[in-house]
Amino acid sequence: MSASKPSVLYQDVPLNAVGIQSRSSVTPIQIWAFFGGLILAFQCYVWLRWITGPYFVRVPTGVSDPPLYMKTILSIWTAVILIGLPIGIYYFIVRPWRQERRITTDGMLLVACGLLFFQDPLLNYFNTWSTYNTWMWNMGSWVQHVPGWVSYGEPGAMMAEPILMNAPGYSYGVLLCTILGCWVMRRAKMRWPNISNLSLIGVLVVWTFFFDLVIEGLFLMPMGLFTYPGAIQSWSINAGTYYQWPIYEGLMWGGVQAGLCSLRYFTDDRGRTFVERGSERLQGGFVKQQITRFLAIFAACSMFFFVCYNLPAQWFAMHADPWPEDIQKRSYFTMGICGEGTGRLCPHPALPIEQKNSAYIDADGRVVLPPGVELPKIIPYDRGAH
């Protein structure tokens, strides 16, 4: 469904024939693609360092054993997610290519959303306030190779990503949510024909909030996939439990979905998204044109995730509440970064935020310095000769 008119800027008018200077050689799609290429190159660099470095090791479950229901559901859900990936690739990429010899916007979004998996753990950049269940297969994560990363972590005790579930889940899972969101926008437009685009996006944010509450707060979290131990409990549902769900999670993810749905929904009469403006002026063959399209779409998707989710998430991380006992008593949720047997207290407002190379306060209240590090000394003021 098209929700915008193609600009007259892109009509095929022989401007040079009437003495008007030719348009700029740089088009909007090329600018978006440039930044998409930078982001993709950065992600590949960080992933390569992770795979070839010391942090590519499993974060163990610990002494606690998840309940049978949790292990059963997680195993079944992982299998379903893995089976769905080739189906999604066929449906959104292979079949359209065989039928029309083209790569659709949904095919581009399938790959672009899959690459958003890179940003998933970045909410813990300054302070660890979200954890995954380490009973699931993992090889740690790449976060310690992200430039400037602050939160504590070491090989075998760090943010752990369940790759088998999250990587495919981000690809076709987020795409299906985006398609569903576009359907909601169409229904809203039919119900209120005169609704403005901004109000239409507002309807989508409200829808996504409640959708995320059901999917995350009432399903994924109770089944034990992940937790928000640092959630502000006065702003959370089921506060104090391992499945406490902060309401701002729904708002942040609602912003991401609003961006993704708007990208897919508001297209011109040729089906082009706003980042593909100027695509008809691209030079080169089919492959170059499709790569440029993909990088532009990927840049927009990355921007939505970073701006709407990971930036505000840092504020909530810096104002996190104490970790509930219901989480601290389950070693498969603490990821080995704190709690019993680690000598480290879990994040708490009464404690300094621990950095990976900083001192920390142990369970006995003592300051523990990293090996080879000494406490800084107070330098007396220069009071002059007298």
C-alpha angles and dihedrals in degrees: 000000000000119000100175140046123246111253118249085230088083100051113122098252119157093233094169090057090066095045099260118138115256119256122267112284090229116080130192092252091056092052091051091045091051092057091041089056092050092050093048092048090050092050092049090049093052093044091050092052090049095050093047096040139076096268094068093097134107121269102222127229095240128214096316119088116210114238117268094250090055094050092045095051093044091050093049093044092050090051091050092049092049093048090050095056098073089042090054092047091051095045098045102031115014100041096047089047093052092046102039106011091234140102111242127216089252090055090053091047092051091062096036093052090048090057090053084076085087091069095047097097096038092094085081094057096120102018134008107246100143128054138182129222105264092201085082117082111275142153097208110259143267097253097107088063094054106108113259095008108171110182118098120261141143134179108298093009111068146079105324122204119203093222098183091060105030102045096057091032091061093049109053095006094063090039092055089049088051092050090049090049091053089052089054089051091051091049091049090050090052091048094046108024093181096050114131122239091247092053089047090056089048090055088052093051090052091048092048092049093059092038090054090047090057098041098041106020098040102029121015095040099044089048087058105247097132143340141214100219093166095051117135097254097207086060095045139091115230089014116195095028129100088251098052108148119206112220091221088064088068092048094049094047089042088060091051093050091046089057095046093046092047090051090054098037105045103064134142126247090278092056093251121149121227091261091057095064108135094024091128088065096054116125124218136047133310096276094053092048093051093047089051091050092050095048091050092051091045091052091054093048091049091049092052092051095045098043100037098038119013098042096053090039089068092061092052090047091056090051097044122150124231115287111261118247088237088068100036092056091057109075092194088068100045094063091215093284096111145354134059115006095012100082088227129109117229116251112289134168089240091060131070112256104263119233126200093252100031135096118266138198115247128213091274093055095254123139110241117199125204114255113285094012124120129198113261117250129231110250113216118237120257103251096181130241094308 
